[in-house]
Amino acid sequence: MKRLLKSFKTELRLTESQKDKVRRSLGICRFLANQYIARNIWLYRLYQRGILDEKQPHFVTANDFDKYVNHVLKKKFLWIDQCGSKARKKVLVNAEQAFRRFFKGQADRRTSRASSGKTSRT
């Protein structure tokens, strides 16, 4: 017997400052995801060309990249700190899962994250 799930539709009425914070956080998360993807693609291509051997890491985990963000990228791009750490961490974990599925052959390579271009009705 099939189990039915209930869903609820919720509309948020955000103030202008809240909308600005949400847009900023989404943009920062998209930037970090693109940086993570670019770094892993670069390492993977080096591995494919034979520049990296089996002992050298050809994949950066989300934890290692988060450390890189905290110690290097935050100093270079001060605006990264305007986004919550949990949101940053979650987007990196999701990107890592996508790459792990790619390496296992379960999914195609993820190229980059782009904004949808759709505008929400508020």
VOGU-3710 file (C-alpha; in Angstrom, 3 decimals, decimal comma):
1> mkrllksfkt> 0,000/0,000/0,000  1,312/3,417/-0,968  2,010/5,929/1,743  0,740/9,411/0,964  2,671/12,441/2,063  1,137/15,776/2,946  2,645/18,969/1,675  2,047/22,558/2,611  2,577/25,640/0,515  3,870/28,623/2,432
11> elrltesqkd> 4,283/32,163/1,200  6,890/34,365/2,780  6,375/38,105/2,956  9,856/39,471/3,395  10,858/43,046/4,009  13,274/44,687/1,591  16,222/44,163/3,933  15,320/40,480/4,321  15,033/40,089/0,546  18,446/41,681/0,171
21> kvrrslgicr> 19,965/39,293/2,740  18,411/36,248/1,037  19,691/37,345/-2,386  23,146/38,008/-0,958  23,274/34,622/0,769  22,163/32,782/-2,369  24,746/34,605/-4,454  27,534/33,790/-2,008  26,502/30,124/-1,880  26,416/29,992/-5,692
31> flanqyiarn> 29,890/31,586/-5,834  31,316/29,049/-3,367  29,707/26,123/-5,181  31,207/27,306/-8,474  34,630/27,702/-6,819  34,384/24,186/-5,369  33,337/22,685/-8,692  36,094/24,527/-10,586  38,730/23,347/-8,100  37,641/19,711/-8,375
41> iwlyrlyqrg> 37,416/19,816/-12,171  40,926/21,311/-12,302  42,316/18,556/-10,031  40,478/15,848/-11,972  41,884/17,094/-15,290  45,400/17,095/-13,826  44,789/13,507/-12,709  43,501/12,514/-16,175  46,606/13,980/-17,853  48,858/12,005/-15,528
51> ildekqphfv> 50,273/15,054/-13,756  48,916/13,795/-10,430  49,677/10,227/-9,439  47,507/7,895/-7,360  48,980/9,087/-4,056  48,171/12,764/-4,616  44,607/13,859/-3,897  42,602/14,459/-7,069  39,438/15,383/-5,196  38,832/18,046/-2,523
61> tandfdkyvn> 36,297/17,172/0,162  33,736/19,670/1,417  35,483/19,852/4,803  38,862/20,625/3,241  37,364/23,236/0,941  35,489/24,801/3,866  38,831/25,162/5,677  40,241/26,772/2,526  37,279/29,170/2,461  37,769/30,084/6,129
71> hvlkkkflwi> 41,529/30,604/5,918  42,105/31,933/2,393  38,965/33,004/0,507  37,438/34,943/3,421  40,526/37,122/3,562  40,443/37,706/-0,175  36,673/38,244/-0,435  35,438/39,874/2,768  31,794/39,676/1,691  31,791/35,859/2,072
81> dqcgskarkk> 31,276/36,376/5,790  27,850/37,941/5,123  26,394/34,463/4,560  25,696/31,999/7,347  28,235/29,235/7,872  25,583/26,501/7,828  24,331/27,580/4,403  27,894/27,669/3,059  28,641/24,237/4,494  25,434/22,697/3,129
91> vlvnaeqafr> 26,057/23,895/-0,427  29,595/22,447/-0,300  28,322/19,106/1,037  25,735/18,953/-1,769  28,410/19,672/-4,373  30,647/16,988/-2,849  27,835/14,427/-3,061  27,355/15,299/-6,730  31,059/14,723/-7,412  31,071/11,437/-5,503
101> rffkgqadrr> 28,152/10,224/-7,643  30,113/11,282/-10,733  33,200/9,342/-9,665  31,068/6,259/-8,995  29,542/6,597/-12,462  26,049/7,270/-11,144  25,724/10,800/-12,542  27,134/13,178/-15,142  29,690/15,805/-14,195  28,215/18,939/-12,717
111> tsrassgkts> 29,518/22,002/-14,504  28,433/25,015/-12,489  25,538/26,543/-10,631  23,735/29,423/-12,255  20,894/31,559/-11,090  17,613/30,538/-12,635  16,713/33,957/-13,990  13,160/33,514/-12,742  11,726/36,230/-10,599  9,541/35,301/-7,676
121> rt> 6,184/36,864/-7,043  6,275/38,724/-3,750
//
